[in-house]
Amino acid sequence: MVKYKELEGKNIVLGVTGGIAAFKAADIISRLKKQGASVKAVMTKNALNFIHPLTLETLSGNPVYHDTFEHRANAWEIDHISLAKWADVMLIAPATANIISKVRCGIADDLLSTVIMATIKDVLFAPAMNTNMLYNPIVQENISYLSQKGYGFISSKSGMLACGDFGDGKLADVDDIVGHLARHFENREGMNGINVMVTAGPTREYLDPVRFISNPSSGKMGYAIAKECADRGAKVDLITGPTNIEPPENVNIYKVNTAKEMYERALELYPNCDIVFKSAAVGDYGVERVEENKIKKSDETLELVLVRNPDILKELGRQKRKQILVGFAAETENIEQNALKKLKDKNLDFIFVNDIKRAGAGFEGDTNAGILFTKEGDKMEFAIQEKSGLAGSIVDVVLKQI
């Protein structure tokens, strides 16, 4: 068993909801207790149909809570308030579509949902449900909304589901859940003293004062990485092309438009960087001649001469000294081959590649999936998940190299 010193002495409220994976709550409690954590379980009414409270009470050594109005000896304590204050973190495992949707809507109609509403500590959801339920647009929208509000998600895994279907939706392995909790506490100050540069979003290559060539990048992946690093205590410089999303807090923002502007800013900040996440979708080509005035429409064809923009990532790789350089690649074919070629040619330490033709892994969306390669030849695959969760996983891997 891996020992996590970060969990010693921590108070964890475990919310158990009504899914078949509720039986795994017993293993979660057992593992956390062995790590030195204290656990109090809160069960929904439906969870009682899957596992008896006595099991969780015996394993945790604490009362199990499931009735908002149950009378206890210490009647002066209000359970949903005292539990919220006691917790260092709340873990909802398994988290059904129902509890996720209730929290998203601010509904507090049972003990677990009222504890969640009352806590000011972090809340982590470990979803477990049928694949079709997980990818129902309403559920995905609710997960995205809660992620943006600061709630955490431990991605489910793919496999044989209890209903007999095969696909995403299985509760994450208990070892992964325990490890995620440990990293949650470690990450609060895990990047103190580390300087990070992130590039995000698209660039624009202007034809004239009103027209430009660009791409559909939203910047969400880069912003998620910047937020993840800042939340862990890093000093973060975010160089961003034009986006429509709110910048993360505690991050230095540098707004640019063109590839050349991003190139110049990146090289300026690079010498003081420890880690670079080059996630921007930079235009490879710009217009040779930018017209001073708006190009007027005519019946004739319009010919544009495009010239290569400076290759930011290649230049960073050429100048690399102490920095850890993480590249990103959006591909449509020969995914792995193209990524590995880029990793080598540009002197990268890591490269994350995604197939933008794959549903849920392309531009603009809130989710992503892909493969992270290292220069040592390691390969890690990530299933479709929220970009915020994926950002944490990528940062975890990169930090192991420091």
C-alpha positions in Angstrom: 0.0 0.0 0.0 1.3 3.4 -0.9 1.5 5.7 2.1 0.3 9.3 1.7 1.5 11.5 4.5 -0.8 14.2 3.2 -3.9 12.3 4.5 -2.6 11.8 8.1 -4.9 13.6 10.5 -7.3 14.8 7.8 -11.1 14.9 8.3 -13.0 13.6 5.3 -16.8 13.5 4.9 -17.7 10.7 2.5 -21.1 11.2 0.7 -22.5 7.9 -0.5 -25.4 8.1 -3.0 -27.7 5.5 -4.5 -25.8 3.6 -7.1 -24.5 0.1 -7.3 -21.0 1.3 -6.7 -22.1 2.4 -3.2 -20.6 -0.9 -1.9 -17.1 0.5 -2.7 -17.6 3.1 0.0 -16.6 0.4 2.5 -13.2 0.0 0.8 -12.7 3.8 0.5 -13.3 4.2 4.2 -11.0 1.3 5.0 -8.2 2.7 2.8 -8.5 6.2 4.2 -8.4 5.0 7.8 -5.2 3.1 7.1 -3.8 6.4 5.8 -4.5 8.0 9.1 -7.5 10.0 8.1 -10.8 10.3 10.0 -13.9 9.6 8.0 -17.6 10.3 8.6 -20.1 8.9 6.1 -23.3 10.6 5.0 -25.7 8.4 3.1 -28.7 9.3 0.9 -32.0 7.4 1.4 -31.3 5.5 -1.9 -27.8 4.5 -0.8 -29.3 2.5 2.1 -30.7 0.1 -0.5 -27.1 -0.9 -1.6 -25.1 -1.0 1.7 -26.0 -1.1 5.3 -25.0 1.9 7.5 -23.6 -0.5 10.1 -20.8 -1.6 7.7 -19.6 2.0 7.2 -20.0 2.8 10.9 -17.9 -0.2 11.9 -15.1 0.6 9.4 -15.1 4.4 10.1 -15.5 4.2 13.9 -17.9 7.1 13.6 -21.7 7.4 13.4 -23.2 7.2 9.9 -25.5 10.0 9.0 -28.5 9.7 6.8 -31.5 11.4 8.4 -31.7 15.1 8.5 -34.0 15.0 11.5 -32.6 12.1 13.5 -32.4 12.8 17.2 -28.9 12.3 18.7 -27.5 12.6 22.2 -25.7 15.8 21.3 -28.9 17.3 20.1 -27.5 20.8 20.3 -25.4 20.0 17.2 -27.0 20.5 13.8 -25.6 17.7 11.7 -25.4 19.4 8.4 -23.6 22.4 9.9 -21.3 20.4 12.3 -20.3 18.0 9.5 -19.6 20.9 7.1 -17.3 22.5 9.7 -15.6 19.3 10.7 -14.6 18.3 7.2 -11.2 19.2 5.6 -12.7 18.0 2.3 -15.9 16.4 1.1 -15.8 13.3 -1.2 -18.9 12.2 -2.9 -18.3 8.6 -4.1 -20.2 7.3 -5.9 -21.7 10.5 -7.2 -24.9 9.8 -9.2 -26.4 12.1 -11.9 -29.0 13.0 -9.4 -26.7 14.5 -6.7 -24.6 16.3 -9.4 -27.7 17.8 -10.8 -29.1 18.8 -7.4 -25.9 20.6 -6.4 -25.7 22.4 -9.7 -29.3 23.7 -9.1 -28.7 24.6 -5.4 -31.2 22.0 -4.2 -30.7 20.9 -0.5 -33.6 18.5 0.3 -31.7 15.8 2.2 -28.8 15.6 4.6 -26.1 15.1 2.1 -27.1 17.9 -0.2 -27.5 20.3 2.8 -24.0 19.4 4.0 -22.6 20.1 0.6 -24.5 23.5 0.5 -23.2 24.4 4.0 -19.5 23.6 3.5 -16.9 26.1 2.5 -14.3 23.4 2.0 -13.6 21.7 -1.3 -16.1 19.1 -2.7 -14.9 16.3 -4.9 -17.3 14.2 -7.0 -16.4 10.7 -8.2 -19.2 10.0 -10.7 -20.5 6.5 -11.3 -23.4 5.8 -13.7 -24.4 4.3 -17.0 -22.5 5.7 -20.1 -25.6 7.2 -21.6 -26.4 8.9 -18.4 -22.9 10.2 -18.0 -22.9 11.7 -21.6 -26.4 13.0 -21.4 -26.0 16.7 -22.4 -27.7 17.8 -19.3 -25.4 15.9 -17.0 -22.3 17.1 -19.0 -23.5 20.6 -18.7 -24.0 20.2 -15.0 -20.5 18.8 -14.5 -19.0 21.6 -16.6 -20.9 24.2 -14.6 -19.8 22.8 -11.3 -16.2 22.5 -12.5 -16.2 26.2 -13.4 -17.5 26.9 -9.9 -14.6 25.2 -8.3 -16.0 21.7 -7.6 -13.6 18.9 -8.3 -14.2 15.7 -10.3 -12.4 12.4 -10.2 -12.9 10.9 -13.6 -14.8 7.7 -14.0 -13.1 4.8 -16.0 -14.2 2.7 -18.8 -15.2 -1.0 -18.5 -18.1 -3.4 -18.0 -20.9 -1.7 -16.2 -23.4 -3.3 -13.7 -26.1 -3.1 -16.3 -24.1 -5.1 -18.8 -23.1 -2.2 -21.0 -19.4 -1.5 -21.8 -18.2 2.1 -21.7 -17.3 5.1 -19.5 -19.0 5.4 -16.2 -17.4 3.0 -13.8 -16.3 4.5 -10.4 -12.6 5.3 -10.4 -10.4 2.7 -8.8 -10.3 3.1 -5.0 -6.5 3.5 -5.2 -7.0 6.3 -7.7 -9.6 8.0 -5.4 -7.3 7.9 -2.4 -4.3 9.1 -4.5 -6.5 12.0 -5.8 -7.4 13.0 -2.3 -3.7 13.0 -1.3 -2.7 15.1 -4.2 -5.6 17.5 -3.4 -3.9 18.3 -0.1 -0.4 18.2 -1.5 -1.3 20.5 -4.3 -2.3 23.4 -2.1 1.3 24.4 -1.8 3.0 21.9 -4.1 4.3 24.4 -6.6 5.5 27.2 -4.4 8.5 28.8 -5.9 7.9 27.4 -9.4 7.6 29.8 -12.3 5.2 28.6 -15.0 4.4 30.0 -18.4 1.2 29.0 -20.3 0.2 29.9 -23.8 -3.5 29.6 -24.6 -6.2 30.3 -27.2 -5.9 31.1 -30.9 -3.9 33.7 -32.7 -5.2 36.1 -35.4 -3.4 36.9 -38.7 -4.9 40.0 -40.1 -5.6 40.6 -43.8 -6.8 44.2 -43.2 -8.2 46.2 -40.2 -11.4 44.0 -40.0 -10.6 40.6 -41.4 -8.3 37.9 -40.1 -7.3 34.2 -40.4 -7.7 32.2 -37.2 -9.0 28.9 -35.7 -11.7 27.7 -33.3 -9.5 27.3 -30.2 -11.3 28.5 -27.1 -8.3 28.7 -24.8 -10.1 26.5 -22.2 -7.4 23.9 -21.9 -4.6 26.4 -21.4 -6.7 28.4 -18.9 -7.4 25.2 -17.0 -3.7 24.5 -16.8 -2.9 28.0 -15.7 -5.6 27.8 -12.9 -4.3 24.4 -11.8 -0.8 25.7 -11.4 -1.8 28.9 -9.7 -4.0 26.9 -7.3 -1.0 24.8 -6.4 1.0 27.9 -5.5 3.0 28.5 -8.7 3.7 32.0 -10.2 1.9 31.8 -13.5 2.3 33.9 -16.6 -0.6 33.3 -19.1 0.0 34.5 -22.6 -3.4 34.4 -24.3 -4.8 35.0 -27.7 -8.4 36.4 -28.0 -10.8 34.3 -25.9 -14.3 34.7 -24.4 -13.6 33.2 -21.0 -12.8 34.7 -17.7 -9.1 34.6 -16.8 -8.2 32.5 -13.7 -7.4 34.4 -10.5 -3.8 34.9 -9.2 -2.4 34.7 -12.8 -0.4 37.3 -14.7 -2.3 37.9 -18.0 -0.6 38.9 -21.2 -3.0 39.5 -24.1 -1.8 39.1 -27.7 -3.4 38.8 -31.1 -0.8 37.6 -33.6 1.6 34.7 -33.7 4.5 37.2 -33.8 3.2 39.0 -30.7 2.9 35.7 -28.8 6.4 34.7 -30.0 8.0 37.9 -28.7 6.2 37.8 -25.3 7.0 34.1 -24.8 10.7 34.7 -25.5 10.7 37.6 -23.2 9.3 35.6 -20.3 11.1 32.3 -21.1 14.4 32.8 -19.3 12.8 32.9 -15.8 10.5 29.9 -16.4 10.7 26.5 -14.8 7.9 24.9 -16.8 6.2 25.9 -20.0 2.8 24.6 -21.2 2.6 25.6 -24.8 -1.1 24.9 -25.4 -2.0 27.8 -27.7 -3.3 27.1 -31.2 -0.8 29.4 -33.1 -1.4 30.2 -36.7 1.4 28.6 -38.8 1.0 31.2 -41.5 0.4 34.9 -41.7 -0.4 37.2 -44.6 2.6 38.6 -46.4 1.0 42.0 -46.8 -1.5 43.4 -44.4 -3.7 46.0 -46.1 -3.9 49.4 -44.4 -7.5 49.8 -45.3 -10.4 47.4 -45.6 -10.2 45.3 -48.7 -13.2 46.1 -50.9 -15.3 43.3 -52.4 -15.0 42.7 -56.1 -16.2 40.2 -58.7 -12.7 38.9 -59.1 -11.0 36.2 -56.9 -8.8 37.4 -54.0 -5.4 36.0 -53.9 -3.5 35.9 -50.6 0.2 35.2 -50.2 0.9 33.4 -46.9 4.3 33.3 -45.2 5.5 31.1 -42.3 5.1 32.6 -38.8 7.9 32.1 -36.3 7.8 28.7 -34.7 7.4 29.5 -31.0 7.8 26.0 -29.7 10.8 25.2 -31.8 12.6 28.3 -30.7 11.8 27.6 -27.0 13.2 24.1 -27.5 16.4 25.5 -29.1 16.9 27.9 -26.2 16.0 25.4 -23.5 18.4 25.2 -20.6 16.7 24.3 -17.3 13.1 24.5 -18.4 10.6 21.7 -18.7 8.9 22.1 -22.0 5.4 20.7 -22.6 3.9 20.9 -26.1 0.4 20.3 -27.3 -0.7 18.9 -30.7 -4.1 18.8 -32.3 -4.1 16.1 -35.0 -6.5 14.5 -37.5 -4.4 11.6 -38.7 -1.3 9.6 -37.8 -1.9 10.9 -34.3 1.0 9.2 -32.4 3.5 9.4 -35.2 3.0 13.1 -35.7 3.2 13.7 -31.9 6.4 11.8 -31.5 8.0 13.6 -34.4 7.1 16.9 -32.9 8.4 15.8 -29.5 11.8 15.0 -31.0 12.1 17.8 -33.5 11.3 20.6 -31.0 13.3 19.2 -28.1 10.3 18.8 -25.8 10.1 16.9 -22.5 6.4 16.1 -22.9 3.7 16.4 -25.6 0.0 16.0 -25.2 -1.8 15.0 -28.4 -5.5 14.8 -29.1 -7.6 13.7 -32.1 -9.7 16.8 -32.9 -12.1 14.6 -35.0 -13.0 12.6 -31.9 -16.3 13.7 -30.2 -15.6 15.5 -27.0 -11.9 16.0 -27.7 -11.8 18.9 -30.2 -11.8 22.6 -30.1 -14.1 24.8 -28.1 -15.7 22.1 -25.9 -15.4 21.7 -22.1 -14.0 18.2 -22.3 -10.9 16.7 -23.8 -9.1 13.4 -24.2 -5.7 12.3 -25.6 -2.3 10.8 -25.0 0.7 12.3 -23.1 4.1 11.2 -24.3 7.4 11.7 -22.5 10.9 12.1 -24.1 11.8 8.9 -22.2 9.2 7.0 -24.3 6.4 6.7 -21.7 2.9 6.9 -22.9 -0.2 7.8 -20.8 -3.7 7.8 -22.2 -6.5 10.0 -20.8 -10.2 9.2 -21.4 -12.7 12.0 -22.2 -13.1 14.2 -19.2 -13.5 17.8 -18.1 -10.5 20.0 -19.1 -10.1 21.1 -15.5 -9.6 17.5 -14.4 -7.3 16.7 -17.3 -5.2 19.7 -16.5 -4.6 18.4 -13.0 -3.6 15.0 -14.3 -1.1 16.5 -16.8 0.4 18.8 -14.2 0.8 15.8 -11.8 2.8 13.9 -14.4 5.0 16.9 -15.3 5.8 17.6 -11.6 7.3 14.2 -11.2 10.2 15.4 -13.4 11.1 18.3 -11.2 
